[in-house]
Amino acid sequence: MNKAELVDHIAAEAEITKVAAGRALDALIDGVKATLKKDGSVTLVGFGTFLVGKRTARTGRNPRTGAAIKIKAAKIPKFRAGKGLKDALN
């Protein structure tokens, strides 16, 4: 499912316009991004938790030349599924 299909689904389920559903989805995404940017986490009970993980610096290889390269440390977004989501899938 892509973003347009998700907006259509939200509009149909909530009985609102696609424009309103699109704004609501954009607001949700912006809220999650802003919270993660501040090293916070977003927990949606029954669905899951969005959080920030840390990847340490390491040495990698350039696939073309085989030369060793340094890869910087980075923050990465993570998602941990909640019990309700896991139960829905199984």
Backbone bond lengths (Angstrom), bond angles and torsions (degrees), N, CA, C in turn:
res aa  C-N    CA-C-N  psi(-1)  N-CA   C-N-CA  omega(-1)  CA-C   N-CA-C  phi
1 M - - - 1.450 - - 1.533 107.32 -
2 N 1.311 116.08 131.12 1.468 120.21 176.65 1.532 109.55 -98.99
3 K 1.328 115.86 -178.94 1.462 120.34 -174.88 1.536 111.71 -62.72
4 A 1.317 117.67 -42.07 1.471 120.60 -179.74 1.529 111.24 -62.35
5 E 1.319 116.56 -41.42 1.461 120.35 178.27 1.529 111.04 -66.84
6 L 1.328 116.35 -36.24 1.457 120.10 177.64 1.524 111.17 -67.06
7 V 1.322 117.40 -39.99 1.466 121.33 176.14 1.528 109.86 -61.78
8 D 1.319 117.62 -44.04 1.466 121.52 177.45 1.536 110.79 -59.16
9 H 1.321 116.51 -43.30 1.462 121.16 -179.17 1.530 110.56 -65.00
10 I 1.329 116.97 -45.52 1.468 121.11 179.35 1.524 110.14 -60.65
11 A 1.338 116.51 -45.06 1.467 121.06 -179.56 1.527 111.01 -60.16
12 A 1.334 116.50 -43.04 1.466 120.30 -178.70 1.528 111.36 -68.96
13 E 1.321 117.59 -44.68 1.461 121.45 -177.27 1.525 112.54 -69.21
14 A 1.329 117.22 -39.02 1.465 120.93 -177.29 1.528 112.26 -91.87
15 E 1.321 116.69 -2.70 1.464 123.06 -178.35 1.529 111.24 53.01
16 I 1.335 114.93 51.10 1.461 122.54 175.58 1.523 108.25 -127.19
17 T 1.322 116.76 171.09 1.463 119.57 -179.63 1.518 110.29 -72.60
18 K 1.315 114.91 160.08 1.462 119.97 177.55 1.518 110.97 -64.40
19 V 1.320 117.02 -34.32 1.468 121.05 178.75 1.525 109.97 -63.03
20 A 1.323 116.81 -46.33 1.470 121.15 179.34 1.526 110.53 -65.21
21 A 1.316 116.65 -40.31 1.467 120.66 178.66 1.525 110.48 -64.48
22 G 1.324 116.94 -39.83 1.462 121.22 177.89 1.520 111.53 -63.77
23 R 1.335 116.55 -42.33 1.475 120.34 178.12 1.521 110.78 -65.18
24 A 1.328 117.28 -39.69 1.460 121.24 179.37 1.535 110.91 -64.63
25 L 1.317 116.70 -43.40 1.461 120.92 179.21 1.525 110.45 -65.28
26 D 1.334 117.05 -43.19 1.466 120.71 177.73 1.525 111.04 -61.95
27 A 1.336 117.37 -39.64 1.462 121.37 178.65 1.532 110.70 -64.54
28 L 1.319 117.26 -40.10 1.463 121.53 177.85 1.524 110.27 -63.15
29 I 1.314 116.63 -48.41 1.465 121.23 -179.42 1.528 110.53 -62.02
30 D 1.336 117.18 -43.86 1.465 120.84 179.00 1.524 111.38 -63.01
31 G 1.319 117.32 -38.99 1.462 121.53 178.42 1.521 112.08 -64.52
32 V 1.328 116.33 -42.57 1.467 120.80 178.48 1.530 109.45 -64.41
33 K 1.341 116.95 -45.89 1.471 120.71 179.41 1.519 111.71 -59.53
34 A 1.326 116.86 -46.29 1.467 121.08 -178.23 1.523 111.26 -62.63
35 T 1.317 116.87 -40.80 1.464 120.54 -179.85 1.521 110.93 -68.10
36 L 1.336 117.21 -42.85 1.460 120.21 179.84 1.524 111.02 -67.02
37 K 1.331 116.70 -33.39 1.463 120.67 178.74 1.523 110.99 -62.00
38 K 1.347 116.64 -30.43 1.466 122.47 178.78 1.525 111.13 -89.98
39 D 1.330 118.23 15.84 1.469 124.77 -178.01 1.519 112.73 62.64
40 G 1.332 117.24 27.56 1.454 121.47 177.11 1.517 110.41 -92.46
41 S 1.318 115.70 -172.40 1.460 120.81 174.87 1.525 108.21 -137.68
42 V 1.328 115.31 153.80 1.463 122.08 179.50 1.526 107.11 -119.77
43 T 1.333 115.94 119.18 1.457 120.81 -179.57 1.517 109.31 -111.43
44 L 1.317 115.98 124.18 1.455 123.00 174.37 1.528 106.09 -111.60
45 V 1.318 116.42 102.82 1.458 121.73 -173.41 1.531 109.50 -56.56
46 G 1.316 115.89 130.27 1.455 121.96 -179.72 1.517 113.28 87.83
47 F 1.340 117.38 -12.67 1.464 120.79 179.91 1.519 110.72 -112.18
48 G 1.340 116.73 -59.06 1.451 119.51 179.63 1.508 112.42 161.58
49 T 1.330 115.01 -173.89 1.452 122.02 -176.69 1.521 110.26 -128.56
50 F 1.326 115.85 130.02 1.456 122.37 171.88 1.522 106.62 -95.24
51 L 1.330 118.23 130.87 1.446 120.87 -179.87 1.522 110.65 -146.27
52 V 1.336 115.27 171.32 1.457 121.28 -179.02 1.521 108.43 -102.61
53 G 1.334 115.67 127.25 1.454 121.36 174.83 1.517 109.04 -105.37
54 K 1.296 115.44 162.33 1.457 119.63 179.53 1.525 109.19 -118.83
55 R 1.302 115.86 131.93 1.461 121.73 176.66 1.525 106.88 -109.35
56 T 1.311 117.32 125.62 1.458 121.13 -177.55 1.524 110.77 -75.69
57 A 1.324 115.28 159.62 1.465 120.52 176.19 1.529 108.41 -66.67
58 R 1.311 116.42 147.83 1.462 120.36 -178.59 1.521 110.34 -154.66
59 T 1.293 115.64 170.86 1.458 121.54 176.77 1.521 108.18 -101.85
60 G 1.324 115.85 131.58 1.454 121.10 178.40 1.515 110.51 -122.70
61 R 1.299 116.61 -173.22 1.462 122.28 179.90 1.519 109.95 -126.34
62 N 1.325 115.69 137.12 1.451 120.99 172.01 1.523 106.59 -73.17
63 P 1.339 118.99 120.20 1.461 120.45 -175.77 1.534 113.85 -64.85
64 R 1.319 117.65 -26.86 1.472 119.85 -179.72 1.521 112.74 -77.80
65 T 1.345 115.42 -44.66 1.464 119.05 -173.52 1.516 113.09 -104.19
66 G 1.318 117.42 -19.73 1.454 120.70 -177.04 1.517 112.78 80.39
67 A 1.333 117.49 1.98 1.456 121.86 -179.33 1.531 110.35 -71.75
68 A 1.330 115.71 144.88 1.459 120.81 177.90 1.524 109.34 -73.64
69 I 1.330 116.44 137.45 1.465 121.45 177.57 1.518 108.45 -131.36
70 K 1.329 116.02 153.29 1.459 120.88 177.34 1.524 108.37 -93.19
71 I 1.313 115.75 130.34 1.461 121.69 176.86 1.523 106.77 -107.75
72 K 1.337 116.08 123.47 1.461 121.13 -176.29 1.530 111.90 -69.70
73 A 1.316 115.18 157.26 1.461 121.26 173.24 1.526 108.01 -64.51
74 A 1.321 116.74 150.09 1.464 120.12 -177.58 1.516 110.79 -149.56
75 K 1.321 114.69 154.63 1.462 121.52 170.85 1.520 106.61 -93.80
76 I 1.324 116.40 138.12 1.461 120.07 -179.86 1.524 109.55 -130.95
77 P 1.337 116.75 143.83 1.463 119.10 176.69 1.529 109.98 -76.27
78 K 1.334 115.22 141.66 1.460 120.90 177.39 1.522 108.62 -130.51
79 F 1.319 115.19 156.69 1.457 121.30 175.74 1.515 107.90 -132.87
80 R 1.311 116.00 129.02 1.451 121.95 176.49 1.521 107.52 -114.01
81 A 1.322 117.23 116.24 1.460 121.37 -177.72 1.520 111.01 -67.51
82 G 1.330 115.53 141.26 1.460 121.77 178.23 1.520 111.66 -86.35
83 K 1.312 115.53 170.92 1.463 121.24 -177.27 1.525 112.10 -60.89
84 G 1.328 117.33 -40.62 1.470 120.35 -179.53 1.514 112.36 -61.91
85 L 1.320 117.47 -40.43 1.470 121.66 178.74 1.522 110.56 -68.97
86 K 1.326 116.08 -43.17 1.468 119.73 178.71 1.521 111.26 -62.09
87 D 1.341 116.11 -43.04 1.451 120.29 179.81 1.522 111.61 -64.70
88 A 1.338 117.17 -36.29 1.466 121.04 179.92 1.528 111.67 -65.46
89 L 1.334 116.26 -29.44 1.464 120.02 -178.19 1.508 112.73 -84.24
90 N 1.331 117.11 -23.05 1.471 120.02 -175.43 1.481 113.06 -110.25
